[in-house]
Amino acid sequence: MIYREMGKVISNEEIAEGIYKTVFISPNISSSSIPGQFVNILPSLNWRNVMRRPMSIAGQGNDEISIIYKSVGEGTRIMANWAIDEKVDLIGPLGNYWEGYESSFPIIVGGGVGIAPILNLHDVLLEKQIDHCLIMGARHSGEHFFPHEPQNKVFLSTDDGSLGIKGNVVDILKSIYPIGKHPQNTKIFSCGPPMMMEEVRNYSHDNKLDCDLALETIMACGFGICQGCTVERKAETNGVHSYRNRFALACLDGPIFNAEEIISCV
Amino acid sequence: MRVKLKDIEFSSPLLTASGTYGYGHEVRDIADVNQWGGIITKSVTRHPREGNPSPRIAETRSGMINSIGLANLGVEKYCNEIIPLLNELQTKVIINIAGSAMKDYLETMEMLESKNGKHVGYEINISCPNVKEGGIEFGVNCEMTEQLTIEMRKRTDKLLIMKLSPNVTRIEDIAQAAESGGADAVSAINTVVGMAIDLKTRRPKLNTTFGGLSGPAIKPIAIANVHKVFKAVNIPIIGIGGIATAKDVVEFLLAGATMVQIGTMNYQNPNLGVQLKGELSEYYSQNKIEKTEDLIGKVEYHSN
């Protein structure tokens, strides 16, 4: 079931440099969403552009949902200025969700604007007491809002070395888990900028690790109508045209895809 | 607000534009599909089509450009999987058909005709700008438009609507060809050829370089084309292009449209049909409009 409801903003804060977290009261979406899913948001009731803005859900429960986003464009700038009690037009929950973490040792890897579904998964794993490793990347310390706690298997990276480990998330992966040195049943779950996910995809391929990636694409509707949010799969079409085999839809077939299923993250 | 096309009565002049409302069932959780005057389904072709590589869509000022490439599951699966869903709808259904060769269009229609679906008609896409074989060679050529219309007419007694492209020198000539071929109505306009470039990568924002521009940005182009067609043919016109409000609908009616289609703005508001129906009814009562016909083509020119 998909819902369209007016989410009431109960908090909207800058949690790190240019990165915002908004919490809505949105009972239907909250009670029906599963970690990994997203909502499609109308930034304002006067929104003149034709597309909504798809955003991963960062947390759900107690009639609330939260999103985390970077203020980068026209839409997210409006969102960063949402006032408390403002009503926001939301459609969701949409898309598929994280799976296969209960029977694995999850290494969850987030970066930049892709941290929302990773934090959501982190909370689920903590709640279910599933041993796991969290890795988050950013350009510099100002973009992080979490402590670097290697003793708790929480690792941060920064491009400039101002916090955590200098380098990117794959540098962390390589330093903690050199090739072949992974815990049994390791599975990687990742969401972040396309280049980062492509590196994670290559790393998991080289290490023969199962890996699921939450991809971000441009999207208009969010539920299979516009057919704009395609992700190319390694489909054996034998030259015969097929529908949604080679070009999957991120909104219905994703946003989470297995790393071996897709051609590329970029 | 009721309007008639041939002998079919629609509860309002508001239809969904092909490709912007799927097959009606995708939005059932969040919109009342049956409040529309009717829905026009996503194009179906003779064979399944995987569509174009990404990126397929890009947002532009007051609009978007798309190049989906007629991705669809093909008429065989359509007959088995989609027609039963369409038959459950309480609103009128018009099936949009696209093709490349005459044979494809005709076979697609024959297969749909053989299914005894509840659909009341067909809209024939002869104007897709995004695939080489998307029928646009029909849509820019009067003789081919007329010939295709004649052959389609022979195969159905249901409503036959030809969908026109604005990307031609004289849209009124194509409209007349559809009329003389026996079409019951024409719809106008399909998307306008557009292009956008990413400054960082210097690549076109669409994989296919060019795409079709839709949304409020094209409304004045659509109004002009509807009015040109209105002056050239005697069959009804279904106006399409950037409708977002009830006032937009009235503008199309004044320009000569009998009905309208709402497209791109459905993405922003999947329940726009219900909203516009209410707003339009309010407009009619505030302005003492008794029936839709009282508005059709009633634009008044400057007198000088």
Chai-1 contact restraints between the chains, C-beta under 6 A:
chainA,res_idxA,chainB,res_idxB,connection_type,confidence,min_distance_angstrom,max_distance_angstrom,comment,restraint_id
A,M1,B,D29,contact,1.0,0.0,6.0,A-B,restraint_1
A,I2,B,D29,contact,1.0,0.0,6.0,A-B,restraint_2
A,I2,B,I30,contact,1.0,0.0,6.0,A-B,restraint_3
A,R4,B,I30,contact,1.0,0.0,6.0,A-B,restraint_4
A,N49,B,E59,contact,1.0,0.0,6.0,A-B,restraint_5
A,V50,B,M64,contact,1.0,0.0,6.0,A-B,restraint_6
A,V50,B,G215,contact,1.0,0.0,6.0,A-B,restraint_7
A,V50,B,T264,contact,1.0,0.0,6.0,A-B,restraint_8
A,V50,B,Q268,contact,1.0,0.0,6.0,A-B,restraint_9
A,M51,B,E59,contact,1.0,0.0,6.0,A-B,restraint_10
A,I218,B,I57,contact,1.0,0.0,6.0,A-B,restraint_11
A,A220,B,I57,contact,1.0,0.0,6.0,A-B,restraint_12
A,A220,B,Y267,contact,1.0,0.0,6.0,A-B,restraint_13
A,C221,B,Y267,contact,1.0,0.0,6.0,A-B,restraint_14
A,F223,B,E26,contact,1.0,0.0,6.0,A-B,restraint_15
A,G224,B,E26,contact,1.0,0.0,6.0,A-B,restraint_16
A,I225,B,G22,contact,1.0,0.0,6.0,A-B,restraint_17
A,I225,B,E26,contact,1.0,0.0,6.0,A-B,restraint_18
A,C226,B,Y267,contact,1.0,0.0,6.0,A-B,restraint_19
A,Q227,B,I68,contact,1.0,0.0,6.0,A-B,restraint_20
A,Q227,B,A71,contact,1.0,0.0,6.0,A-B,restraint_21
A,G228,B,R56,contact,1.0,0.0,6.0,A-B,restraint_22
A,G228,B,I57,contact,1.0,0.0,6.0,A-B,restraint_23
A,T230,B,S54,contact,1.0,0.0,6.0,A-B,restraint_24
A,T230,B,R56,contact,1.0,0.0,6.0,A-B,restraint_25
A,H241,B,P48,contact,1.0,0.0,6.0,A-B,restraint_26
A,H241,B,R49,contact,1.0,0.0,6.0,A-B,restraint_27
A,H241,B,E50,contact,1.0,0.0,6.0,A-B,restraint_28
A,S242,B,P48,contact,1.0,0.0,6.0,A-B,restraint_29
A,S242,B,E50,contact,1.0,0.0,6.0,A-B,restraint_30
A,Y243,B,P48,contact,1.0,0.0,6.0,A-B,restraint_31
A,Y243,B,L73,contact,1.0,0.0,6.0,A-B,restraint_32
A,R246,B,E50,contact,1.0,0.0,6.0,A-B,restraint_33
A,F247,B,E50,contact,1.0,0.0,6.0,A-B,restraint_34
A,F247,B,G51,contact,1.0,0.0,6.0,A-B,restraint_35
